[in-house]
Structure formats: structure tokens, C-alpha cells
Amino acid sequence: MILGAYNLACLLSLSGFVAAIAAIVLSSTGEIELALVCLMLAGLADLFDGFVARRLKRSDYEMEFGIQLDTVVDVVAFVVTPFVIAFNAGLRSLPAVVLMAAFAVGGAVRLAHFNTLSAQGADQSTHHRGLPVTYTALIFPVLFIVRDLVPMVTFNTLLGAAFPLIGALFVVDRPIRKPRGVFYALFPVLGVLLIAYWSWRFLVAS
């Protein structure tokens, strides 16, 4: 017997986890463009794992395991990975690290709150409470486009300021509607466009 559940939804979550690990490794070797591509791939996996899970016939164990697995993957993919990418991209001053730490704390609190509501049986089927951490898979690849348009000092200032702002949005108790219908097409299209852009930037840099 093997621990865990391995339905299609869980496999999608695990594929996002692998993509996040790849992003961390690639950023540590200076391949920031490819790291951003992997971050977006993790985001796409997270977008669809819940969609798939709701259409599967699952046991109580599989449902609870899926929730816990999704949270573990989210911590790594959308909290730790943006931190590591930014650090390896040059955001290494003490003030910057403190600001990024505030972002990480906000992300951890946001996910712990989600799990608490799930354990209490709260209805989270239509709205998120606070900004979902998955949105960092789009926010940071867009922010990094600015790096090619402004001096590096300016970019580092903007990026450093973005971290605590996003961290605050994680924990502000505001309802955010979950993607439905056309958004399941819109978000992937935006992700594919960003993946194409950063893949092209990698090829140009090479």
C-alpha cells in the first residue's frame, strides 16, 4: 500500500509542485525567464486541479487529502517560489528580504485560514476570502516585464514594494469570486501568452 491519493486532480497538484521545484532550481542558476515559465505552469495546474476534482467521484479521504495537498503545494509554488525567484534575481538587501518575509507570512496565514474554514465545513464554493496565493503565478511574471523597461534600481524598488502589498491582500477579508465559465479560458490564455513571452526572452538571452 502507498500513502496518499493519486486521482487526476491530485496528479495535477503534484505536477504543479514539480514545476515549482523546477522554478526554484532554475532561478538559483540564473535562469529567471525559465523560472517564471515554471511558476506559470504551476499556476495553470492549480487552476484546473479544483475544476477536475469537483467532477470526480472521490471518497472522504480523497477529498480531505486533496485539500491538504493543494495547500502544501500552494505554499511552495506561490509563496516560497516567488520569494526565491526575486531573491535570485537580485532582491537581496535586508529591507527587501524583510518585505518579502511579510509577503510570505501573509501567504501562510491566508492558506491556514483557508484550511481552517474547510475543516469547519464553511461554504467556499463561490468566493475566496482574501487574494488567493495562486494569483502570484500571474502577478510576478507581469511585474518582471518591467525589468526590461526601467533601470534595475527602479525595478528592485517596485518589486520590493509589491511584496508587502500582495501579502496584505492575502489577509484582507474581502470576497473574491472564484473563476467560472469564461475565466477558465481567459486565465489560461493569459498564462500561455506570458509563457510564450518569457520563453522568447530566454531564447533571446541565450
C-alpha positions in Angstrom: 0.0 0.0 0.0 1.1 3.5 -0.8 0.1 6.5 1.3 -1.9 9.3 -0.4 -4.4 9.6 -3.2 -3.5 9.7 -6.9 -6.6 10.7 -8.8 -6.3 13.1 -11.7 -6.8 16.2 -9.5 -4.0 15.1 -7.1 -1.7 14.4 -10.0 -2.4 17.9 -11.4 -1.5 19.3 -7.9 1.7 17.3 -7.8 2.7 18.4 -11.3 2.4 22.0 -10.1 4.6 21.1 -7.2 7.2 19.7 -9.6 7.0 22.8 -11.7 7.6 25.0 -8.6 10.6 23.0 -7.6 11.9 23.4 -11.2 11.4 27.2 -10.9 13.4 27.4 -7.7 16.2 25.4 -9.1 16.3 27.4 -12.4 16.2 30.7 -10.6 19.2 29.6 -8.5 21.2 29.0 -11.7 20.2 32.5 -13.0 17.6 31.3 -15.5 14.9 33.7 -14.3 13.0 33.6 -17.5 12.5 29.8 -17.3 11.8 30.0 -13.6 8.9 32.4 -14.4 7.6 29.9 -17.1 7.6 27.1 -14.5 5.8 29.4 -12.0 3.1 29.9 -14.5 2.9 26.2 -15.3 2.3 25.6 -11.6 -0.4 28.2 -11.7 -2.2 26.5 -14.6 -2.0 23.2 -12.8 -3.6 24.8 -9.7 -6.3 26.5 -11.8 -7.5 23.2 -13.1 -7.0 20.7 -10.2 -10.0 22.0 -8.3 -12.1 22.1 -11.5 -11.2 18.5 -12.2 -11.7 17.4 -8.5 -15.3 18.7 -8.5 -16.0 16.4 -11.4 -14.5 13.2 -9.9 -16.2 10.7 -7.6 -14.0 10.8 -4.5 -14.0 9.2 -1.1 -14.0 11.4 2.0 -10.3 10.6 2.4 -9.5 11.6 -1.2 -11.4 14.9 -0.7 -9.6 15.8 2.5 -6.2 14.7 1.2 -6.8 16.8 -1.9 -7.4 19.9 0.3 -4.3 19.3 2.3 -2.1 18.5 -0.7 -3.3 21.6 -2.5 -2.3 23.8 0.5 1.1 22.2 0.7 1.7 22.8 -3.0 0.4 26.4 -2.8 2.9 27.2 0.0 5.8 26.1 -2.1 4.6 27.2 -5.5 3.0 30.6 -4.8 4.7 31.8 -1.6 8.2 30.3 -1.4 8.8 30.3 -5.2 8.2 34.0 -5.9 10.4 34.8 -2.8 13.2 32.7 -4.2 12.9 33.9 -7.7 13.0 37.6 -6.6 16.0 36.8 -4.3 17.9 35.1 -7.0 17.0 38.0 -9.4 18.9 40.4 -7.2 16.4 41.5 -4.4 18.9 40.7 -1.6 19.1 43.7 0.6 18.0 43.4 4.2 15.0 45.7 3.8 13.9 43.8 0.7 14.2 40.4 2.5 12.1 41.8 5.3 9.4 43.0 2.9 9.4 39.6 1.2 9.1 37.9 4.5 6.0 39.9 5.2 4.6 38.6 1.9 5.4 35.0 3.0 3.8 35.4 6.4 0.6 36.8 4.7 0.6 33.8 2.3 1.0 31.3 5.2 -1.8 33.0 7.1 -4.1 33.0 4.1 -3.6 29.3 3.5 -4.0 28.4 7.1 -7.3 30.4 7.2 -8.5 28.5 4.1 -7.8 25.1 5.7 -9.5 26.2 8.9 -12.6 27.2 7.1 -12.5 23.9 5.2 -12.2 21.9 8.4 -15.2 23.8 9.8 -17.3 23.0 6.7 -17.6 26.6 5.6 -19.0 27.2 2.1 -16.1 28.3 -0.1 -17.6 27.2 -3.4 -18.2 30.6 -4.9 -15.8 33.1 -3.3 -12.3 33.2 -1.9 -11.7 35.3 1.3 -8.7 37.4 0.5 -6.5 37.2 -2.5 -5.7 33.6 -3.5 -1.9 32.9 -3.4 -2.3 31.3 -6.9 -2.6 34.8 -8.4 1.1 35.3 -7.8 1.7 33.0 -10.8 0.3 35.8 -13.0 1.3 38.8 -11.0 5.0 38.2 -10.8 5.6 37.3 -14.5 3.8 40.5 -15.4 5.8 42.5 -12.9 9.1 41.1 -14.2 8.3 42.5 -17.7 9.0 46.0 -16.1 12.6 44.8 -15.5 13.4 45.3 -19.2 11.8 48.8 -19.3 13.3 50.6 -16.3 16.7 50.8 -14.6 17.4 47.9 -12.3 17.4 50.1 -9.2 13.9 51.3 -10.0 12.7 47.8 -10.8 14.0 46.4 -7.5 12.2 49.2 -5.6 9.0 48.5 -7.4 9.3 44.7 -6.9 10.2 45.2 -3.2 7.2 47.4 -2.7 4.9 44.9 -4.4 5.7 42.1 -2.0 4.1 43.5 1.2 1.2 44.9 -0.8 0.4 41.5 -2.1 1.0 40.0 1.3 -1.6 42.4 2.7 -4.1 41.5 0.1 -3.7 37.9 1.1 -5.1 38.6 4.6 -7.6 41.4 4.0 -11.0 39.8 4.4 -12.6 40.7 1.1 -14.7 38.3 -1.0 -13.1 37.5 -4.4 -15.3 35.5 -6.8 -13.8 32.2 -7.9 -13.1 31.8 -11.7 -16.1 30.5 -13.6 -17.0 29.9 -17.2 -15.1 32.2 -19.5 -12.4 32.8 -16.9 -11.3 29.2 -17.2 -10.4 30.2 -20.8 -9.2 33.7 -20.1 -6.7 32.8 -17.4 -5.1 30.0 -19.4 -4.8 32.2 -22.5 -3.1 34.9 -20.5 -0.8 32.3 -18.9 0.1 30.9 -22.4 0.9 34.4 -23.7 3.1 35.0 -20.7 4.8 31.6 -21.1 5.4 32.4 -24.8 6.9 35.8 -23.8 9.3 34.5 -21.2 10.3 31.6 -23.3 11.1 34.0 -26.1 13.1 36.2 -23.7 15.1 33.2 -22.6 15.9 32.3 -26.2 16.9 35.9 -26.9 19.1 36.0 -23.8 20.7 32.7 -24.9 
